[in-house]
Amino acid sequence: MKRPISGTFIVIALLSCFVACSVQEKKPALVSKITEYQSSKPYTRWWWFASKFTHQDILEQLKWIKDNNFGGVEIAFIYPVNRNPNAERFEWLGAEWQDRVTFAKTCCDSLGLGCDFTFGTLWPFGGTFVSDADRTKKWGDSTFMQPLRLSWTMPDTGNVLNHMDKDAFDRYAKVMGRALSPALAGSQSSVFCDSWEVETKFLWTDGFDNKFQEKFGYDIKPFMDSIYFGNYGSQRYDYMKLIAEKVLNEFYIPFDKKCHEMGALSRVQCAGSPTDLMTAYASVDIPETEAMLYNPSYSKIVASAAALSEKPIVSSETFTCLYGWPAKYIRREQTADLKMVADALFANGVNQIVWHGMPFNPVGIDTIYFYASVHVGKRGALSGEIPAFNEYLTKVSEKMRFGQTYSDVAVYLPLEDSWVAGVLPKELQLPWAWGTYELRYTDFNKELEGYHPLWINNHFLKQAEFKDGKLWIDGLSFELLYIDVNFMDVDALKTVFQLAEKGLPICLKKDPLQAGYKKNIVFGTLLEKLKKLPNTANKFNENLNLQPLITGEDLPEFWCRSDGKTVQIFFANPHSKDLKYPLSYGQSLQESSLIRKIVVHSNRKNTPVTLKFDAYQSLLLIIDEMGNVKFEDITFVPKTPVQEAAKPN
């Protein structure tokens, strides 16, 4: 039973929050510099169940967050406890709801915590105030309606928003922005957009057919009923190309703009969206990945986009459905398993952890849980280790922001291949993932191991210039462009050829076919010219003799950052290598030290190093310009994990 709140308590709490907020200067309309997440401390998603609760409930949980070495919270608004459709709750976006949200933000300010907000209830964006005219659409079914289930207004579902209509988004954002406006005062916040969960098959919007005809010169409608089947790869590519353009320009870019208008940052998971992923991730302030519903290797796409667009923070929704869907071993999770996942994320470019997550529990209660995450709370198995584990996550996150990401090899992302292919093989499909467009299983070729490559796409190649023998994109430089794809857009081939003509070394592993239905005769001519250039080879590193950053047998996963002189390399424990969803319970168990002998090739020096991975430990190696080697102390020893066959609770 919740204890009553005294009037004195409320006055003191509100006064402290008011003082903290009153000293904050008004933010400019457009945020140009990221100041949030400066402490590197992990955040946690904070599930606000549709209900009624007090200021004291909010403050007590935030004090616990502070005491457990979290840096902040992301408030996510969801369904009632136990999904009770008759549950009493504050009116969605009403005065009492707004009061509690604003109180949470002012309390965070007073405690020195960050506070982010999901831009809606549940996911994807939508709600009861989204009109039928603004709802998402599907080809061939004018009556289609994707309901927003399990939201704050449950059992009233409302509509999922049309994510390919900027005007519809603007109407949605006007309502949400007005409701969140008081809470966005004070310290800088981010406004969050979760991964894409709009129905993607046969995605459509008004005027799409006319725009398609104008762009590609033929009518897509005769192909739509079979667009995912048979030999329609060329038409499917064109369809996906326009879908991607619409999603980027009508949703992600307007969302980022709206966040800035509200004085906030945009933090976005573009994962699962039918768009050009790297371009989409580059369009927001804080690109976010996810694990384990995405394998950690997917994060290289996110981190590459961040590096190329000079975004300093790469966040991750972390520990989602660690042991399987929806969640196994709730409240029994093992910290060593969590560390194994976090280390895999660090080794794939992440530098900000967001726990998934903490359910809202009123004072005196810790029985409420969220169905698809590890349990962040007082009574879970993790509770005693959370402060020290968060200290570890903070230290590594901070180190992973040193300088900038280092790479010598840019690898062309096989986006065209994914749009042409359409549907994943059955063995790779998941209940929530069916399309190759997600690039869920895309990774670098094995021959690139040790070179620390980054993904690149035509969007960034168009911005690049070749000078001083290197490919430059802002402050990043590459020695080589590596291409191993089955299909390529003619526009991308033109970009590659222009750079190659200037001298950029190209590894073209095979001859790509032209993507798209209507072929441009220039494609074949350009391809033959490209192949004849002396700086183009079909074998990797045939003429360049480029040295990898790391050589050695059975290399662990790693991520390197450099300031141009000192290199800093995080080596994940070998148990973190090639993690796949789901983990087995106690998968991290390690009974003896693991040794890897490597050579680091940096600053024109070859530095032999022995990596000794004690149980559950990863390593942070620093080599200065003189070749001096130092291991940073990032030791954190979790409890020894217990292994057993996975079974549902």
C-alpha positions, 0 to 999 in steps of 0.5 A: 500500500502506498503511504500518504503524501504530506503537504510539506513533502510536496512543497519541498520537492517542488521547490527544489525542482523549481530552483533547479529549473529557474537557473536554466537559460532558455535554449535556442530554437535550433540545437546545434551542439549536443550537451546531453549524455556528457557524463556517459552514464547509462540511461534507462527506459522508464515505462510509464504505465497508464495509471494515476500516481503521485509526485512522491512516486516519481521522485522516489524512483528518480532518487533510486536511479541516481543512487544506482549510477544511472545518468538519466531516464527515457520516459515511455508512455504505454498501456495500463498495468496488467493490460487492464482496459478498465484501469483508472488513469490520467487523461492522455496528454491532459492536465494531470498527465502533463503535470506529472511529466513536467514534474519528472523533468524538473526533478531530474534537473534537480538531481542532475539526471537527464530526461528524454521522452518518447514522442507518443504512446507505445510505438510506432507514432499514432493515437486516438487523435490521428484522423483516418485521413492521416493514418498509414495506408496499404496498396489495394485496401482502402479500408486498411487500418493499423491500430495502435494497440497496447497504448495509454488509451487502451482499449481505444486504439487509434490510428498508426500515423502515415509515415510518408506524409509530412503534413500528417506528421506535422499535425501529429507533432503539433499535438504532441509538441504542445503537450510536452512543451513544459517538460522540455524546459530546463536542461536539454532533453532528447525526443525519442523515436523507436524502431519502425513498427509500421506495416511495411508490406504494400506500404502506400500513400496518396499520390504515390503512383503519380510520383512513381510515374514521374520518377521512373517513367512507368506505372507501378500499379500493374506490378503491385499485387506481386511486388514481393514475389517472382521475378519482379526484383527490378520493379521492387527496387524502384518501389523501395527506392521511392518508399525510402525517399518518402520515409526520409523526407516526409518523416525522419527529416521533419521529425529531426526538425520538429525536435529542434523547434522544441529545443530538443535533440532527436534520438532515433532508431531507424532500424527496420525502416524501409529506407536508406538506413545510413542516410536516415541515421545521418539525418538525426542528432543521436543514431540509436541501435538495439540489442538483442532483437538485432544482433550487435553486428548490425550496430556497425551500420549505425556507428558508420553513419554516425562517424561519417556524419560527425555525430558524437553519440551512438546510443543503444537500446540494450538488453531487450529480450536477452534470452528470447521473446518476449522475455525469459528469466525475468528478475533472474537475469545475470550481469555477466550475460549483460556485460557480454552484450554491452561489450559486443556493442562497444566493439561495434561502435556504441558509446551510450547505453540505454537500459531496457528497462525500468517499469514504473513502480509506485512507492513500496511496490516492485512487483510490476514488470515490463514483458520484454526487457531485463528488470531494472528495479529494487528486487531483481537479481541484478539489483545488487550489481547495478551500481558497479556495472553502471560505473563500468558502462560509464567508463567504457562509454566515455573512452569510446568517445575519444577522438574519432572512429578510425578506419582505412577501408570504406565498404559499399553497403549492399543496399541495392541488393537488399531492395532487389531481394525482397523477402528473407529466407524462411530460416532467417525470418522472425515474427517481426522481421521478414524483409531483406531491406532491414539489412539485419544480417549484413556484415563485412567479408572475412578478408576485411577482418583486422582492417576495421572497415566502415560502411559507406553509401552513395549519400556519403560518397557524393560528399567525398573528395579524393585528395592527397591519395585518400578519400576524405569525408569531412575529417575521416579518410580512407585508403580504399573503397571496397565493393562486393555487391550484386546490384548497383544504382547507376547514380552510385556507379557514376559517383564511384567512377568519378572518384576512381578517375581521380585516383581512388583505389577501388576493389571491385570484387565482381561486376554488379548488375544495374538496379532498377527496371528501366536500364541506362545504357551508360551503366555498362560503359561506365562499368567497363571504364571503371574496370580498366582503370589501373587503380581498380582491382578485383582482388582485395589489396592487390596493388595497394599493399594496405596493412591491417590495423590488427593482425593475429589469429582468431581476432576478438571483435574491436573498435578503434578511435584515434586523435591522429596520434594516439590510438585507443582500441576496445577489445571485447572478450572473445565470448562477445564475438558474433553474438546471435539472438537469443542468448542462452542463460549463462552463455557468458560463463568463462572458466579460464583466461583466454590469450590472443597474440596480436600486432597493432600497426599504427603510426608506422609502427608494428607493436606486438601485444599479448591480450589476456582476457581474464574471466568476463573481462574486456580490454582497453588498449592505448598506444601513443605515437611513440609506440608505448603500450598501456592497458586502461583499467576497466575491470568489473567482475560480475557474479559467476553465471549459472548455465541451464537450459532456457525455459519460460518463466 
